[in-house]
Amino acid sequence: MSVCYLSTFISVSEAFKDDPRFFLTSLTIGASCGHIAIPMLFEILIAKYFLSGAFILLAGVVMQCLPFGLVMYLLSGKDHDPKQEKVSRPVVCDVLVLKDMVLCTVLINTLLMFMTGNIEALFIVDQLIGKNYSRNKGSVLMSFTGIAAVLGRILASFTVLKCTRWPVINHLVYASVVVAVGHILVLELLNVYTFLVLASLLRGTGFGMFNGLTPAVVFEAAGSEKYPAAMACANVSIGFGDFLSAILGGIVRDAMGNYRMVYYISTGTAVYVATSSLLIAYRIYQNERRKSSELTKEISSKLSYDTLK
């Protein structure tokens, strides 16, 4: 699944070489919809075909990636001359991308956010049971969070499509702030279920936006040539973040006796990600101004030379 996930982003970036940011962001909506639909579909299939039959049918669903992958592969080769002996393609195994300070900061932020930004999905049911709520209410709350994640990714796609004058990383700043505020509200509103649902919707929307914007931010930081290697590193960051989230959260919970410190750490991490993203956005802004100034000077010098001739 990880290889399939990564290759999809690389294929989309190659198909829309001029500016794939909107398409990369929109691509994440499908994954979020799948997270909502597959569990419900699995329950229906288990009830009708038992566990073994459900797994066989789900394997058939996953196999639909094969024809779509073949179509994308064949279409990507149409612009190449078959007589050419060698076709220039992006380098996937390129460790030099890790020497880029901006990209490294983006990867670290991705690791930290995926380690702490979705803690509610791991611990909220246990917290609600501790507050004498039923497990069913915890499941319903998680469904609302999943819907909010879809909404966040749709908002991220719309933002990238309409706000083309600003670097995409600018939008990570307020998405991270929304996640931080959502963590605190979820922690403080555990005793009021209705308000807790609203807080979870807010947090889920912010995290969905961050998740949706990540591929576009990586493309913006790395460029088209280095994007495959950079996105591979981003996937590793996401995987390690998801893996460490439950382990570290459980350790902190066992040490402190409750989840309060877990939420405080997650809130502080989201604030740090917002601050560092703001600094990166300013660095990108300075680089763009410098390039624009150099281009203006070059054009002016050429005009002056032509005038003197």
N, C-alpha and C positions, 0 to 999 in steps of 0.2 A: 504493500500500500504506500510506503514511503517513496519508493522508486516511481510508482505511478503518479503520486502527488507532485513530485519534483518535476518529472518530465512534462507534465501538463503546463506548468508555469513557463518552462523553457520554450515549449512549442508555441505558446501564445506570444511570448516576447519576440520570437522569430517571425511569427505571422504578421505582427503589427510593429514593424521595426521603427517607424517614425515616432510614435508615442504610444506605447502599450500600457501606460499607467492605469487608464480607466478599465481596460480589459482585464488586467491582472487583478485589480480590486474587485471587479464584478465576478471573477472566477471563484472567489472565496464564498460567494453567496450559496453556490451549489453544495459545498461541504456542510454549511450550517443547516441547510434544508434537509440534507441527508441525516444529520444528527437527530433531527426531530422525527423524520419519517421512518427511518429504519427500525428503531425500537418498537414503534406501534405496529409496523408491518411484521416484525419478528413475532410479536405476541399473537397476531392473527394466524400466522403460518404454524406456530407451535400448536395452537388450539385445533387446527384442521389437519395438519400432517405430522404432528409430533416433532420431537427435537431433531431427529435425523433428517426427516423430510424438509424441515425448515432450513437446515444448513445447506442441503442440496439446492434448494430454490434460491437461497441467498447467493450461493456460489454462481448460479446462472445470472443473477443480477449484476454481480461484480464483473462477470465475463463480458458484459456489454462494453467495458472499456476497450476490449480488443478491436472490434470493428471501427469504433471512433478513433482509436489510436492509429490504425492503419490508414484511415482516410486522412488524418492530419499529416501522417508521414508522407503519403503520396502527394498531397497538395504542397507540402514544403519543398518537394523536389522539382516542381514544375519550372521554377525560375532558373534552374541550373542547366548548364550545357552538358549533356551526357558524354560529349567527346573530351571534355576536360579531364585530365588525369587526377587532378587534385582540386577539391572544393574547399574554399576557405570557410571554416565554421568556428563558432566560439569555443574557446578552450574551457573544458569543465574542470580539469584537475590543475588549478592554478593557485598555488598558495600565496602568490604575490599580492592577492587581494587583501590579505590580512595585514599588510603593511600600510594600508590606507587608514588614517586615523578616524576619518568620518565614518567609514564603513565599519570599522571595529567597534566604534561607539554605538552604532545602530545595532550590531549583533549582540553586544553586551546588554543594551536596553531590551532587546527582544527576549534574551534569556531571562532577565530579571522580571519582565512583565508576565511572561508565560509561567514563571515560577510562582508568582504571587497574585496575579490579576484575576485568577479564576478559582480562588480558594472556596468560594461559596458552593461551587459545584461539588466539592469534595467533603465539606464539613457541615453544610447548612442542615441537612436531614438529621444528623446526630445532634446538632444544637436544638432543633425544634423538638425532637423527642425528649431532650433534657428539660424543655420548657412545657412538657406534658401535651404537646401537639401530637396528632396522629402521623404515622409515616406517609399516609396518603396525602396529607397537606404538604409535606415536604416534597413529594413527587410532583404535585401540582405546581408548587413554587418553582421547581426546576424546569418544568415545561414553559412557564412564563419567562424564565431566564433564557431558554433556548429561542423563544420567539423574539425576545429583545436582541439577542445576538444576530438574528437574521435582519432585524430592523437596522441595527448598527452597521452591518455590512452594506445594506442598501443605501443608507445615508452616506457611508464612506464613498461608494461608487458615484453617487450624485454629486458629492463635494468635489471629487477629483475631476468629474466631467465639467462642472460649471466654474470652479475656481482654478482656472489654468494659469493665472498670473503669479500664483504663489507656489513655492516648492511644497510637495506633498507632506514633507516632514513637519511643516507648520501645523497641520491638522492633528498630528500626534500629540501636540502640546495640550490642547483642550480635551482630547480623548483621554489622555492620562489623568488629567485633573478630574474629569467625570468619574473615572474608575476610583480615584482616591476618595472623592466625596461619597460615592456609592458604598465603599467599604465601611466608612464611618456610620452612615445611615443604617446599613444592615445590622451593624453591631448594636446600635443604640435603639433600634426599633423592633427587636426580637419579640417583645411582649405584646405588640400590636400587629396582628397578622396582616391586616389590610395595608397599613403603612409599610410593612416589611415587603409585601409584593411590589409596591411602587418603588421602594429603594432597590429591590433586586432588578426591576425593569431598567432603572437608571444605570446601575452598575453593568448589567448585561449589554445595554446599548453602547456604553463607553468601551467595554472590552471588545465588543463586536466590531466597532469602528477601528480600534487599534489593530485587531486581527486582520481586518480587510485592507487596511492601509499598508501593512507591513511589506507585501511583495512589491508594491509601487515605490515605497521608500527605498527598499534595497536596490531596485532598478535605478532610481534616481541617484543613489550614492555610488553605484558601481559602474553604470553605463551598460550599453548593449553588449559589448565584447566580454566584459567580465561578469555579466549577470548570472550565467549558469553556475559558475563557481561560488559567487556571492549568495545566490539563493540556496545552494546546497549547504553552505555554512549556516544560513538562517534556519533551514530546516533542522539542522543539528542543534542549534540553540533552542528552537521550539521543543524538540524532542527531549533534550536534557531538562528544560524548564518544567515540562509536564511530568517527567519522571521524578524530579527532585521535590516537586511541590507537595505531594502527599507525604513523602518521607520526612522532610524538614518540618512541615506543619504538624505532623504527628509527634515529632520529637519535642517541639516547642510546647504543644498542648500537654504532653505528659510531664514536662518539666515544670510548667506553670500551673497546671491543674484546670485550665480553661483555655478558650480560644481567643481571649481578648488580646494577648500579645501578638498572636498570629495576624490579627486584623491591623494592629498598630504597625507591625513590620511591613505588611502589604501596602498600607496607606503611605508610609514613608517612602517605600520603593517607587510607588506610582508618582509621588511628588518629585523624586529624584529623576525619574525617566522624563517627566514633563520639563524639568529644568535643563537637563542635558540636551533634550531635543530642541529646546529653544536656543541653546548655544550653538548647536549644529546648524539650525536654520539661519542664525546670524552669520555663521562662517560661510555657508553657501551663498548668502546674500552678498557678502564681501567679495567672494570669488567671482560672482556674476558681474558685479560692478567693475572689478579689476579687468575682467575679460572685455567688457563693453568699452572701458576706457582705452585699453590697448587697441581694440579694433578701430575706435574713432581716431586715435592718433595715426594708425597705419593708413587709414583712408585719407586723412588730412595730408599726410606726407606725400602720398601718391598724387593727390590733386595739386599740391604745390610743385612737385617735380614736373607734372604735365604742363602746368602753367609756365614754368621757366623754360621748358622746351619750346 
